[in-house]
């Protein structure tokens, strides 16, 4: 077994320069052979050049071409997309850097195990064969499952080579009956948009054809110029060609905020109050689109006061078949009870309707009661947005022509994120902004062909926030709640989940780096008896693993994806470098090693056909063979007969909501039945709107957020030497000069951010665009790239809304001071 160098250590500028492609070539390092593809001599050779279809898996899955010479990808470029109604030929720096990514020094090159007798995180490794790695992994799985139950082995299947489709990884964790580790990240945006509008809009490119038609476009809690750069040009086209007015809502004046006709800076975490205040103005001024709400939304549905549920035809008549049931409304045309599918003029604003002994109100009348709790004076006080600006915002939303709101993850990352997303959706529904129902990408990531209706399943889903308790005691207890359903009140007791955990297999992502409260995450991970990480590049999660597996890149694997309104079947452009394997092959090897051969018979190309060959794709005349031959097919967005909500209508009212991720937790449905605003769980350093400041703010008065960066996606691409040459090469924190001066901080100096959970050292960068009282720190830097600490040492795993459990990264208070140069003992 071959000893491997220590992989940890602080990154200095000198050390950084040694990792660039040029230095690798000069030094003749292990990856220099790969970088040889980039030398001028090779780059000019044309003899064996081939052009392959591929895509970038950084954010939006942009279709690309890979130029291959001498078995190496030497160039990536944007691919022409035939049949697309709009120009979608785009690529950003991340896509352009793929040739470097494939051969960078930080790639995991072969299977490794922690050197015998060393502690996790010591950085001492031994090279092993794939056979030894798989045999060891499978032996451990069998041992733990036999003694502690199948769920004692947990898997994280975010994917490394197929981040948009984890077909075989999902198959493995189901057939092997593992527990599933859930990200608990970004769920407020997911659940909020799904429950209110039936899906994402402008989140994957399929709706970008609508943007050019906009007369008003709102970007709320998002900075697509940086995070999704290929989305910006559609907005820019609308501004240039359609006189579109751009409104940007964000605490800090980010890149896209500089392009706005109206930039709205608000107190962090008050977005729901602003949205509901705007809704009140629009209702009071009679600028709602009533016809749209009558036809497309739940607004006219009658809600029973007794239990808060919609009144149905089956509540009033016997023998109503499920497919013939309907929602009761009050038809103004007949001044009588009617049903949503047939009423001529369903009333929107009516309360106290008595029907068959049930007292009912229209859903919209309940919404009016709710938005009346947000007068402009109160909204201005809590958000700090001037009343005049709020009214200007409302006027722009009501301009003639198309309008819509592009919601981002910035407003997801607070304790009450679902209510924020739902509140913004209220504006979209009231003004008739939401496009016709449509769906994207008929691909299957379940792990099973549609004909495989009988198969084993995972034991249960577990959040990372549960790991510390589960690993200490084998139990995690969710607190009981008082649940309200209309006039009904129920006391729901604590619920305890019992699941011993012994082993974790992490395919892709980098949870140790990206999960909040990093110190708690590391504490939990180190308590696993055995930890396996598969990834393309070395990362914080690999640092504390027992076995590390080298994963292949998209260009070394190929396969299907659906993004940007396209279906793509990427070619296998080059053979995997070093000893890397695809996620698909790893799942096959582990499945077969566990004796589950009957479920893992197919190799990659055959298995991936199940991803494409669905009933929906068949109805569209698409199959895997056609897609593979075409390389790229533009399909746009598929029209749907109804919105994919619980009612088939747009819903600002949720009659019986449950979380997308249900761990068995008790919850109060009334907490998200109608959107409302509550202060952030932690990041509330002010007294306003009748809510006292968080006392913690006396000690930690600043709110820290972690904004997106152009040259990385979380930690992915964060070690690519080409991109590191283009971007600042160390973590930075942006601070308003006023806050800096008050603390004796100089521009460009090193500072320490800290709270009770941990600290992070970064370089201070002055910016007047940062709101006073706020900080914006980089995210995605590996621990080894910090001088001390890490940004997610500061954040919290606390969940306050169990109807939508999601991490509140921006709900965080800190203090900042000049750094004294002392590295924490645990991180020397």
Order of alpha helices (4+ residues) and beta strands (2+ residues): beta-alpha-alpha-alpha-alpha-beta-beta-beta-alpha-alpha-beta-beta-alpha-beta-alpha-beta-alpha-alpha-beta-alpha-alpha-beta-beta-alpha-alpha-beta-alpha-beta-beta-beta-beta-alpha-alpha-alpha-beta-alpha-beta-beta-alpha-beta-beta-beta-beta-beta-alpha-alpha-beta-alpha-beta-beta-beta-alpha-alpha-alpha-alpha-beta-beta-alpha-beta-alpha-beta-alpha-beta-beta-beta-beta
